[in-house]
Amino acid sequence: MRQHVNPLSRNFNQIESIPSLCEMFDDSKSNLHLDIGCASGEFLFDLALVNTSWNYLGIEIREKLVKNAKLKVIEREINNLYFIFGNANNILNDVQNKFIIKNLKSISFNFPDPWFKKRHHKRRLIQPEFIDTLSNTLQKGTLMFIKTDVKDLFDHMDYTITNNFYFKTIDKKDFNYSESFNPNEVKTNREKYVIVNQLDIFERIYMKI
Ligand SMILES: C[S@@+](CC[C@H](N)C(=O)[O-])C[C@H]1O[C@@H](n2cnc3c(N)ncnc32)[C@H](O)[C@@H]1O
C-alpha cells in the first residue's frame, strides 16, 4: 500500500519552472489535454501513442514517478507528451502558468486520492478555489472529466464543480469519445483494478460555458 503524499506540505510550495508549449511539444498548436494526478503516466503514454494529433500533459506530486516518466518520454522519442512534477493546485494557481489552463481543450481527474477522514478533506484536489481558478481562465467549451470509485469523493467533486456557475454537466449518453482526447476509451491503472474487482465507477463530464 503506497503512502499518500500530503499536498499541503511546505515541500510543494516551491514550483518547478515550466517551459513554454513550444518547448514541451513538437506541434504546440495541437489540442491539449491535461491529466491531473497522472501517477506513472501510463494512461498518457497509451493515449499519446495512439492519438498523435493531440498533446498530453500530466501533473503528478510524486517526484520519482515524474522523473521516470520523463526518462521514458526521451527513450521512446515521444513528442506529444510532457510531465510536470508538483502539487497541481499550486502549479495551476501560479500566474506564470496560466498559459497552461488557457490552452486546454480538456482536463481529467482520474481516481484522485480520496482522503477519507473529514479532517483531511482539505487535501483533496478539487476545492472551490481551484475550480474558480480553472473557470476564470479556461476557454469556453473546454471539457472536464472526473472519475472515481469512491461515492463520497464523487459527491464532493460534483457538488464543488456544479456550484460553480461556469460548469455545465454533459450527459454521457450524448458524448462522443471518438472525438475527444481519449478516442479508444483507454483505461487508467486504477480503473483497470476497479473493473477487475467489479467495483462501482462514478464519473461525470462538464463543459466550461
Ligand atoms: C489514486 S492515484 C490515481 C492515479 C491515476 N490517475 C489512475 O487513475 O490510475 C492518485 C494520484 O494523484 C496524485 N496526486 C494526489 N494529489 C495530487 C496533487 N495535489 N497534485 C498532483 N498529483 C496529485 C497521487 O500522487 C497519485 O499518483
The ligand as an ORCA input file, in Angstrom:
! r2SCAN-3c Opt
* xyz 0 1
  C      -5.244      7.096     -6.704
  S      -3.929      7.701     -7.713
  C      -4.650      7.570     -9.355
  C      -3.630      7.548    -10.445
  C      -4.182      7.530    -11.866
  N      -4.863      8.773    -12.189
  C      -5.069      6.349    -12.118
  O      -6.271      6.563    -12.341
  O      -4.553      5.227    -12.114
  C      -3.936      9.476     -7.434
  C      -2.678     10.139     -7.938
  O      -2.792     11.543     -7.774
  C      -1.556     12.055     -7.261
  N      -1.856     13.327     -6.574
  C      -2.525     13.476     -5.409
  N      -2.645     14.793     -5.083
  C      -2.031     15.482     -6.067
  C      -1.801     16.881     -6.291
  N      -2.255     17.800     -5.436
  N      -1.138     17.258     -7.410
  C      -0.674     16.315     -8.275
  N      -0.850     14.970     -8.116
  C      -1.526     14.557     -7.035
  C      -1.069     10.943     -6.344
  O       0.302     11.014     -6.041
  C      -1.432      9.705     -7.174
  O      -0.423      9.350     -8.081
*
